[in-house]
Amino acid sequence: MKVGIDRIEFSTPNRYLDLVDLAHARGADPNKYLIGIGQRKMAVPTLSQDIVAMGANAAEGMFGGLDDKEKASIGLLIVATESGVDQSKASALFVHDLLGLPSSMRAIEIKEACYGGTAGLQLAADFVRAHPGTKALVIAADIARYGLNAGGEVTQGAGAVAMLVAENPHILALEERSVVRSRSTDDFWRPNYSAEAFAKGKYSEQVYLEMFAEDWREAESLGLTQVSGLQALLFHIPFSKMGRKGLRTLESVIPVSDYERLTARFEKGIMYGQEVGNLYTASLYLSLISLLERDESLCAGDRIGLFSYGSGSVAELFFGILQTGYRDRLNRTGHEALLAARQRLSIDEYESIFSASLVTDGSQQDIEDGDPAALHALIRMEGHERFYR
């Protein structure tokens, strides 16, 4: 039985900061960001667009194509995030309510840094295999925050990707065999008391590359890489240069023609990420959307590799096969319109939005609607409770 991604969508806030503006404000050469990091813009969320709102908005983008029977067949909802809104209640339950999903289903939140989206996808695939006739909804949603004037400021971003996992998928059938490894590292973390993350940048890059090399060697020994037939290889991209470094480790170990093909398609896969920034758990899957929508040369039957990494650390290399008619399930026009319609922020506007915070004393706070066009938004805090539109 084939199981995989049947539908996929993404959402991102309607405001962004141009990284040339950020470079000028921070006294940096713009090429340090545009070339050295490989990013152009980063999405900036207002308080109204938290991970619940963005996740629900991403899912709504594909729900228009679902009939009542398909909706009723969803037996599992997973929200993967490292930007959770509550230490106890799963963000999936807020999303479940906003989407009007059936009560007879499981709804959970999952966390392992940026690997969480893949953990959710693999858990969902196993669930569908074990429960024929069911579907699973996986939402990866995050807000990357490092602080104003911080070393990681240029690698911030926000957004969500929603994936419907089903039998006989229309987009990507997942192969059951993959290579995964876990080890405890201290390369990136965010304590409960901090609104911003901490990172050891060079060390994190080192662990990322080491774990990719280990995954690749093992996959190769198991006959999983099959590089001559591998049409694309995607990476977790907190910023595009990181994924490019991972791909370059293969330059001297695979045939030139294969490396050139993978490099050309890698560039297609980073186009959306360069426009919205770091989406943590959703970054790899935004890259998948970007590749499928921006590369016209891919065909049904093509095999794609995906490398997922989450600091702390877990890394997995897995594979999927493009399905006949996959382009009919994509939304390139809508996504390009979404990105084009965003508002460019000044540095002062960006810093003001970044510095805004939710009340923590139980008082009432009516939240300005930062994106009136978004179907779902956080609109009020009262008595330590969150209220959504």
ZILINBEL-V881886 format. One record per residue. N is the residue number from 0. RES is the residue in one letter. SS is DSSP state (hx for helix, st for strand, lp for the rest). PHI is phi in radians with two decimals (none if undefined). BURIAL is b if it has 9 or more other ideal C-beta (glycine too) atoms within 8 Angstrom, else e. Layout:
# ZILINBEL-V881886
N,RES,SS,PHI,BURIAL + N,RES,SS,PHI,BURIAL
This chain:
# ZILINBEL-V881886
0,M,lp,none,e + 1,K,lp,-1.37,e + 2,V,st,-2.35,b + 3,G,st,3.06,b + 4,I,st,-1.47,b + 5,D,st,-1.63,b + 6,R,st,-2.51,b + 7,I,st,-2.67,b + 8,E,st,-2.55,b + 9,F,st,-2.45,b + 10,S,st,-2.34,b + 11,T,lp,-2.66,b + 12,P,lp,-1.02,b + 13,N,lp,-1.58,b + 14,R,st,-2.25,b + 15,Y,st,-2.55,b + 16,L,st,-2.00,b + 17,D,st,-1.33,b + 18,L,hx,-1.29,b + 19,V,hx,-1.18,b + 20,D,hx,-1.09,b + 21,L,hx,-1.13,b + 22,A,hx,-1.05,b + 23,H,hx,-1.09,b + 24,A,hx,-1.19,e + 25,R,lp,-1.72,e + 26,G,lp,1.21,e + 27,A,lp,-1.95,b + 28,D,lp,-1.23,e + 29,P,hx,-0.92,b + 30,N,hx,-1.17,e + 31,K,hx,-1.09,b + 32,Y,hx,-1.56,b + 33,L,hx,-1.22,b + 34,I,hx,-1.88,e + 35,G,hx,-1.09,e + 36,I,hx,-1.74,b + 37,G,lp,1.50,b + 38,Q,lp,-2.11,b + 39,R,lp,-2.04,e + 40,K,st,-2.44,b + 41,M,st,-2.43,b + 42,A,st,-1.20,b + 43,V,lp,-2.18,b + 44,P,lp,-1.49,b + 45,T,lp,-1.41,b + 46,L,lp,-1.04,b + 47,S,lp,-1.25,b + 48,Q,lp,-1.87,b + 49,D,lp,-1.53,b + 50,I,hx,-1.20,b + 51,V,hx,-1.15,b + 52,A,hx,-1.10,b + 53,M,hx,-1.12,b + 54,G,hx,-1.12,b + 55,A,hx,-1.14,b + 56,N,hx,-1.14,b + 57,A,hx,-1.10,b + 58,A,hx,-1.15,b + 59,E,hx,-1.05,b + 60,G,hx,-1.09,b + 61,M,hx,-1.93,b + 62,F,hx,-1.25,b + 63,G,lp,-1.07,e + 64,G,lp,-1.64,e + 65,L,lp,-1.74,b + 66,D,lp,-1.56,e + 67,D,hx,-1.06,e + 68,K,hx,-1.14,e + 69,E,hx,-1.14,b + 70,K,hx,-1.07,b + 71,A,hx,-1.19,e + 72,S,lp,-1.46,b + 73,I,st,-1.29,b + 74,G,st,-1.85,b + 75,L,st,-2.61,b + 76,L,st,-2.13,b + 77,I,st,-2.12,b + 78,V,st,-1.90,b + 79,A,st,-1.77,b + 80,T,lp,-2.81,b + 81,E,lp,-2.06,b + 82,S,lp,-2.19,b + 83,G,lp,-1.02,b + 84,V,lp,-1.74,b + 85,D,lp,-2.68,e + 86,Q,lp,-1.38,e + 87,S,lp,-2.15,e + 88,K,lp,-1.31,e + 89,A,lp,-1.18,b + 90,S,hx,-1.05,b + 91,A,hx,-1.05,b + 92,L,hx,-1.27,b + 93,F,hx,-1.10,b + 94,V,hx,-1.11,b + 95,H,hx,-0.96,b + 96,D,hx,-1.19,e + 97,L,hx,-1.09,b + 98,L,hx,-1.50,b + 99,G,lp,1.13,e + 100,L,lp,-1.36,b + 101,P,lp,-1.05,e + 102,S,lp,-1.33,e + 103,S,lp,-1.49,e + 104,M,lp,-2.76,b + 105,R,st,-1.60,e + 106,A,st,-2.41,b + 107,I,st,-2.40,b + 108,E,st,-1.96,b + 109,I,st,-2.29,b + 110,K,lp,-2.43,b + 111,E,lp,-2.86,b + 112,A,hx,0.82,b + 113,C,hx,-1.31,b + 114,Y,hx,-1.35,b + 115,G,hx,-0.96,b + 116,G,hx,-1.09,b + 117,T,hx,-1.25,b + 118,A,hx,-1.01,b + 119,G,hx,-1.14,b + 120,L,hx,-1.12,b + 121,Q,hx,-1.20,b + 122,L,hx,-1.12,b + 123,A,hx,-1.13,b + 124,A,hx,-1.09,b + 125,D,hx,-1.09,e + 126,F,hx,-1.09,b + 127,V,hx,-1.16,b + 128,R,hx,-1.10,b + 129,A,hx,-1.44,e + 130,H,lp,-2.28,e + 131,P,lp,-0.91,e + 132,G,lp,1.60,e + 133,T,lp,-1.73,b + 134,K,st,-2.23,b + 135,A,st,-2.36,b + 136,L,st,-1.91,b + 137,V,st,-2.00,b + 138,I,st,-2.12,b + 139,A,st,-1.89,b + 140,A,st,-2.45,b + 141,D,st,-2.74,b + 142,I,st,-2.19,b + 143,A,st,-1.53,b + 144,R,lp,-2.29,b + 145,Y,lp,-2.22,b + 146,G,lp,1.90,e + 147,L,lp,-1.20,e + 148,N,lp,1.14,e + 149,A,lp,-1.42,e + 150,G,lp,-1.04,e + 151,G,lp,-1.64,b + 152,E,hx,-0.97,b + 153,V,hx,-1.23,b + 154,T,hx,-1.85,b + 155,Q,lp,-1.53,b + 156,G,st,2.93,b + 157,A,st,-2.83,b + 158,G,st,2.84,b + 159,A,st,-2.60,b + 160,V,st,-2.14,b + 161,A,st,-2.00,b + 162,M,st,-2.28,b + 163,L,st,-1.72,b + 164,V,st,-1.81,b + 165,A,st,-2.68,b + 166,E,st,-1.20,b + 167,N,lp,0.78,e + 168,P,lp,-1.17,b + 169,H,lp,-1.57,b + 170,I,lp,-1.96,b + 171,L,st,-2.43,b + 172,A,st,-1.53,b + 173,L,st,-1.47,b + 174,E,lp,-1.31,b + 175,E,lp,-1.29,e + 176,R,lp,-1.50,e + 177,S,lp,-2.53,b + 178,V,st,-2.13,b + 179,V,st,-2.44,b + 180,R,st,-2.59,b + 181,S,st,-2.31,e + 182,R,lp,-2.76,e + 183,S,lp,-1.38,e + 184,T,lp,-2.29,b + 185,D,lp,-2.04,e + 186,D,lp,-1.72,b + 187,F,st,-2.89,b + 188,W,st,-2.87,b + 189,R,lp,-2.45,e + 190,P,lp,-1.07,e + 191,N,lp,-0.97,e + 192,Y,lp,-1.53,e + 193,S,lp,-2.01,e + 194,A,lp,-1.48,e + 195,E,lp,-2.01,b + 196,A,lp,-1.47,b + 197,F,st,-2.07,e + 198,A,st,-2.61,b + 199,K,lp,-1.83,e + 200,G,hx,-0.94,e + 201,K,hx,-1.14,e + 202,Y,hx,-1.16,b + 203,S,hx,-1.09,b + 204,E,hx,-1.08,b + 205,Q,hx,-1.07,b + 206,V,hx,-1.15,b + 207,Y,hx,-0.94,b + 208,L,hx,-1.20,b + 209,E,hx,-1.09,e + 210,M,hx,-1.25,b + 211,F,hx,-1.12,b + 212,A,hx,-1.07,b + 213,E,hx,-1.15,b + 214,D,hx,-1.08,b + 215,W,hx,-1.10,b + 216,R,hx,-1.07,e + 217,E,hx,-1.17,b + 218,A,hx,-1.07,b + 219,E,hx,-1.12,b + 220,S,hx,-1.16,e + 221,L,lp,-1.60,e + 222,G,lp,1.32,e + 223,L,lp,-1.60,b + 224,T,lp,-1.30,b + 225,Q,lp,0.73,e + 226,V,hx,-1.08,e + 227,S,hx,-1.14,e + 228,G,hx,-1.82,e + 229,L,st,-1.48,b + 230,Q,st,-1.50,b + 231,A,st,-2.75,b + 232,L,st,-2.38,b + 233,L,st,-1.79,b + 234,F,st,-2.27,b + 235,H,lp,-1.09,b + 236,I,lp,-2.20,b + 237,P,lp,-1.07,b + 238,F,lp,-2.68,b + 239,S,hx,-1.12,b + 240,K,hx,-1.10,b + 241,M,hx,-1.10,b + 242,G,hx,-1.11,b + 243,R,hx,-1.10,b + 244,K,hx,-1.14,b + 245,G,hx,-1.09,b + 246,L,hx,-1.11,b + 247,R,hx,-1.13,e + 248,T,lp,-1.15,b + 249,L,lp,-1.64,b + 250,E,lp,-1.00,e + 251,S,lp,-1.65,e + 252,V,lp,-2.08,e + 253,I,lp,-2.20,e + 254,P,lp,-0.98,e + 255,V,hx,-0.99,e + 256,S,hx,-1.11,e + 257,D,hx,-1.21,b + 258,Y,hx,-1.12,b + 259,E,hx,-1.13,e + 260,R,hx,-1.13,b + 261,L,hx,-1.14,b + 262,T,hx,-1.16,b + 263,A,hx,-1.06,e + 264,R,hx,-1.39,b + 265,F,hx,-1.02,b + 266,E,hx,-1.10,e + 267,K,hx,-1.18,b + 268,G,hx,-1.32,b + 269,I,lp,-1.78,b + 270,M,hx,-1.10,b + 271,Y,hx,-1.24,b + 272,G,hx,-1.07,b + 273,Q,hx,-1.16,b + 274,E,hx,-1.61,b + 275,V,hx,-2.08,b + 276,G,st,1.58,b + 277,N,lp,-1.39,b + 278,L,lp,-1.93,b + 279,Y,hx,0.86,b + 280,T,hx,-1.11,b + 281,A,hx,-1.69,b + 282,S,hx,-1.05,b + 283,L,hx,-1.08,b + 284,Y,hx,-1.43,b + 285,L,hx,-1.16,b + 286,S,hx,-1.11,b + 287,L,hx,-1.09,b + 288,I,hx,-1.06,b + 289,S,hx,-1.04,b + 290,L,hx,-1.05,b + 291,L,hx,-1.16,b + 292,E,hx,-1.55,b + 293,R,hx,-1.86,b + 294,D,lp,-1.93,b + 295,E,lp,-1.45,e + 296,S,lp,-1.60,e + 297,L,lp,-1.21,b + 298,C,lp,-2.39,e + 299,A,lp,-0.99,e + 300,G,lp,1.65,e + 301,D,lp,-1.19,b + 302,R,st,-1.79,b + 303,I,st,-2.15,b + 304,G,st,-1.76,b + 305,L,st,-2.35,b + 306,F,st,-1.88,b + 307,S,st,-1.91,b + 308,Y,st,-2.40,b + 309,G,st,-2.28,b + 310,S,lp,-0.98,b + 311,G,lp,2.04,b + 312,S,lp,-2.57,b + 313,V,st,-2.30,b + 314,A,st,-2.38,b + 315,E,st,-2.44,b + 316,L,st,-1.97,b + 317,F,st,-2.43,b + 318,F,st,-2.43,b + 319,G,st,-2.59,b + 320,I,st,-2.02,b + 321,L,st,-1.14,b + 322,Q,lp,-1.80,b + 323,T,lp,-1.01,e + 324,G,lp,1.37,e + 325,Y,hx,-1.06,b + 326,R,hx,-1.11,e + 327,D,hx,-1.18,e + 328,R,hx,-1.70,b + 329,L,lp,-1.66,b + 330,N,lp,-2.42,e + 331,R,hx,-1.02,e + 332,T,hx,-1.05,e + 333,G,hx,-1.14,e + 334,H,hx,-1.22,b + 335,E,hx,-1.14,e + 336,A,hx,-1.17,e + 337,L,hx,-1.02,b + 338,L,hx,-1.22,b + 339,A,hx,-1.23,e + 340,A,lp,-1.49,e + 341,R,lp,-1.20,b + 342,Q,st,-1.64,e + 343,R,st,-1.43,e + 344,L,lp,-1.62,b + 345,S,lp,-1.37,e + 346,I,hx,-1.07,b + 347,D,hx,-1.10,e + 348,E,hx,-1.12,b + 349,Y,hx,-1.05,b + 350,E,hx,-1.17,b + 351,S,hx,-1.16,e + 352,I,hx,-1.11,b + 353,F,hx,-1.08,b + 354,S,hx,-1.45,e + 355,A,lp,-1.19,e + 356,S,lp,-2.55,e + 357,L,lp,-1.43,e + 358,V,lp,-1.16,b + 359,T,lp,-2.17,e + 360,D,lp,-1.82,e + 361,G,lp,1.53,e + 362,S,lp,-1.28,e + 363,Q,lp,-1.49,e + 364,Q,st,-2.37,b + 365,D,st,-1.48,e + 366,I,lp,-1.75,b + 367,E,lp,-1.06,e + 368,D,lp,-1.32,e + 369,G,lp,-1.32,b + 370,D,lp,-2.57,b + 371,P,lp,-1.00,e + 372,A,lp,-1.37,e + 373,A,lp,-1.30,b + 374,L,lp,-1.14,e + 375,H,lp,-2.02,b + 376,A,lp,-2.77,b + 377,L,st,-1.36,b + 378,I,st,-2.00,b + 379,R,st,-2.80,b + 380,M,st,-2.03,b + 381,E,st,-2.79,b + 382,G,lp,1.03,e + 383,H,lp,1.15,e + 384,E,st,-1.88,e + 385,R,st,-1.81,b + 386,F,st,-2.16,e + 387,Y,st,-2.01,b + 388,R,lp,-1.53,e
